[in-house]
Amino acid sequence: MMRCIVKGLKPKRVARDVGRNPVAQAVARSILKQAVLDQKIQLYLLAEDAPCVDALVPIVMLFTAFIASAGRDDTREVRILKGAVSACEQMITNNSYRKTNTTTLDVALDCAVELSRQVDPVLFNRAWNELSGGVP
């Protein structure tokens, strides 16, 4: 069994061959889009200097999994995700949200959705499993 991203950016167990099924891929992308929308709303509702570790760690994990599974570092989307990870790491270190980074994270979340069409689902699942330690 492998894991894939679902609502709330939490992994869910799925059969190994689901990543090769185009209908299952479309459903997973739809679920990802809804999870991204939920995350965007949460980010826009965070106040300046609010504690943000719980909100940003799942986003960093998602971005890192897409970066690892993209295979190329020179694409526009990967560069945007790397910048967003850097911004998130600074805010997580200080546990203080900066509203000035909201647009950056918004654009990066859109890039993650775009990358979901390009990356190999098996590579993404492998990267997600490594990041999450195999814990759902």
C-alpha positions in Angstrom: 0.0 0.0 0.0 1.1 3.6 -0.7 -0.1 6.9 0.6 -1.3 10.0 -1.3 -2.3 13.5 -0.3 -5.9 14.1 0.7 -8.1 16.7 2.4 -6.3 18.5 5.1 -3.0 17.6 3.6 -2.9 14.3 5.4 -1.8 11.1 3.7 -4.3 8.3 3.1 -3.6 4.7 2.2 -4.4 3.7 -1.4 -3.6 0.7 -3.6 -0.2 0.9 -5.3 -1.8 1.0 -8.8 -4.1 3.9 -8.2 -1.4 6.3 -9.3 -1.6 4.8 -12.8 -5.4 5.2 -13.1 -6.3 8.5 -14.8 -9.7 8.7 -13.1 -8.1 8.2 -9.6 -5.5 10.9 -10.5 -8.3 13.3 -11.4 -10.1 12.6 -8.1 -6.8 13.1 -6.2 -6.2 16.4 -8.0 -9.7 17.5 -7.1 -9.1 16.7 -3.5 -5.8 18.4 -3.6 -7.4 21.6 -5.0 -9.9 21.6 -2.2 -7.2 21.1 0.4 -5.2 23.9 -1.1 -8.2 26.2 -1.0 -8.7 25.3 2.6 -5.1 26.1 3.3 -5.3 29.5 1.5 -8.3 30.5 3.6 -6.5 29.5 6.8 -3.4 31.6 5.7 -5.5 34.7 4.9 -7.2 34.4 8.3 -4.0 34.2 10.3 -3.2 37.5 12.1 0.2 39.2 11.9 2.6 37.6 14.5 0.2 34.8 15.2 1.6 31.3 16.1 1.9 29.5 12.8 3.8 26.2 13.2 0.7 24.1 13.0 -0.5 25.9 9.9 2.8 25.9 8.0 4.4 22.5 8.7 1.9 20.6 6.5 2.5 23.2 3.7 6.2 22.8 3.9 5.9 19.0 3.8 3.7 19.3 0.7 6.1 21.7 -1.1 9.1 19.6 -0.2 7.4 16.4 -1.5 6.7 18.2 -4.8 10.2 19.5 -5.1 11.6 16.1 -4.4 9.4 14.4 -6.9 9.7 17.1 -9.7 13.1 15.8 -10.7 14.2 19.2 -12.1 15.3 22.2 -10.1 15.2 24.7 -13.0 11.4 24.9 -13.5 9.5 28.0 -12.5 7.2 26.1 -10.2 10.1 24.4 -8.3 11.9 27.7 -7.8 8.7 29.3 -6.5 8.2 26.3 -4.1 11.7 26.6 -2.8 11.2 30.3 -2.1 8.0 29.5 -0.3 9.7 26.8 1.8 12.4 29.3 2.8 9.8 31.9 3.9 7.9 29.2 5.8 11.1 28.0 7.5 11.8 31.5 8.8 8.3 31.9 10.1 8.3 28.4 11.7 11.6 29.2 13.4 10.2 32.3 14.9 6.6 30.8 15.3 5.4 34.2 14.1 3.3 34.6 10.9 4.1 37.4 8.5 1.1 38.7 6.5 3.6 39.9 3.8 4.3 36.2 2.9 0.6 35.3 2.3 0.7 36.1 -1.4 4.0 34.2 -1.8 2.4 31.1 -0.2 -0.8 31.6 -2.2 1.1 31.5 -5.5 3.2 28.6 -4.3 0.1 26.6 -3.4 -1.1 27.2 -7.0 2.2 25.9 -8.3 1.8 22.8 -6.2 -1.5 22.1 -7.9 0.1 22.7 -11.3 3.0 20.3 -10.4 0.5 17.7 -9.4 -0.3 17.3 -13.1 3.4 16.9 -14.0 5.0 14.8 -11.4 5.0 11.0 -11.3 2.5 9.9 -8.6 4.7 7.1 -7.5 7.6 9.5 -7.0 5.4 11.9 -5.1 4.1 9.1 -2.9 7.6 7.9 -2.2 8.7 11.5 -1.3 5.6 12.0 0.9 6.3 8.7 2.8 9.9 9.7 3.4 8.8 13.1 4.8 6.0 11.8 6.9 8.0 8.8 8.2 5.3 6.5 6.9 2.9 7.9 9.6 -0.6 8.8 8.3 
